[in-house]
Amino acid sequence: MPIIVNVDVMLARRKMSLSELAERVGISLTNMSLLKTGKVKGVRFATLEAICAALDCQPGDILEYRAAADG
């Protein structure tokens, strides 16, 4: 998948647990875990906004585009 989710990187930088982030954002730990591992097909802007507010970061700090390798 060419969109990479870097929630784990930001969590490490902020020294925050995934469960703490889920609580601050107001979504279940299961859904936050699925988002962190990139197993979701989309994310609501409201959720992205809440994650950015909790982690004090920009959307580009969390989401990254990598072109798929031809092969």
Secondary structure, 3 states (H helix, E strand, C coil): CCEEECHHHHHHHHCCCHHHHHHHHCCCHHHHHHHHCCCCCCCCHHHHHHHHHHHCCCHHHHEEECCCCCC
